[in-house]
Amino acid sequence: MRLNVERHSPSAVEMRTFLNEALTMREFKHDHVLRLIGIVIDADKMPLVILPFMTHGDLLSYIRDDNNVSIA
């Protein structure tokens, strides 16, 4: 699933905020939270997060799939 989002180069404040969040994420160590593998900056200077492969795909698609059973 690809989002149709207009891209713009992030401002210095946006980039600093993103990098600060990445620094926080690298400390996450929990069975139910994906660990941050790394970040990259693409040709358009957009920061991208590198996360482990998710067996069931992204969370939004998983939640919206009517075939998934609720455990509540």
C-alpha positions in Angstrom: 0.0 0.0 0.0 1.5 3.3 -1.0 0.2 6.6 0.3 -0.2 9.5 -2.1 1.5 12.2 -0.2 3.0 15.3 -1.7 6.7 15.3 -0.7 8.7 18.3 0.3 12.2 18.6 1.7 12.0 18.8 5.4 13.0 21.9 7.2 15.9 21.9 9.7 13.5 21.8 12.6 11.6 18.8 11.1 14.8 17.0 10.4 16.1 17.6 14.0 12.7 16.4 15.4 12.9 13.3 13.2 16.5 12.5 14.2 15.7 13.0 17.9 12.8 10.6 17.6 15.1 8.1 15.9 17.6 8.4 18.8 14.7 7.6 21.2 13.5 4.7 19.1 16.9 3.0 19.0 16.6 2.5 22.7 13.3 0.5 22.4 13.8 -3.1 23.5 10.4 -4.8 23.8 8.9 -7.9 22.2 5.9 -5.9 20.9 7.8 -2.9 19.5 9.8 -3.0 16.3 13.4 -2.1 16.8 14.9 0.6 14.7 17.5 -0.8 12.3 18.5 2.6 10.9 17.6 5.7 9.0 18.5 6.9 5.5 18.1 10.2 3.7 16.9 9.7 0.1 17.8 11.8 -2.9 15.0 14.3 -2.1 16.5 14.7 1.4 13.6 12.9 3.0 14.5 10.8 6.0 13.2 7.2 5.9 13.1 4.7 8.8 14.4 1.2 8.3 12.5 -1.4 10.4 12.5 -5.2 10.4 10.3 -7.1 8.0 6.8 -7.5 9.5 5.3 -11.0 8.8 1.7 -9.7 8.7 2.5 -6.5 6.8 2.0 -2.9 8.1 -0.2 -2.3 11.1 -2.8 -0.2 9.4 -3.5 -2.9 6.7 -3.6 -5.6 9.4 -6.1 -3.7 11.5 -8.3 -3.0 8.5 -8.3 -6.6 7.3 -11.7 -8.1 8.3 -10.2 -11.6 8.2 -8.1 -10.9 11.3 -9.7 -12.1 14.5 -10.1 -9.8 17.5 -8.7 -11.2 20.8 -10.8 -8.8 23.0 
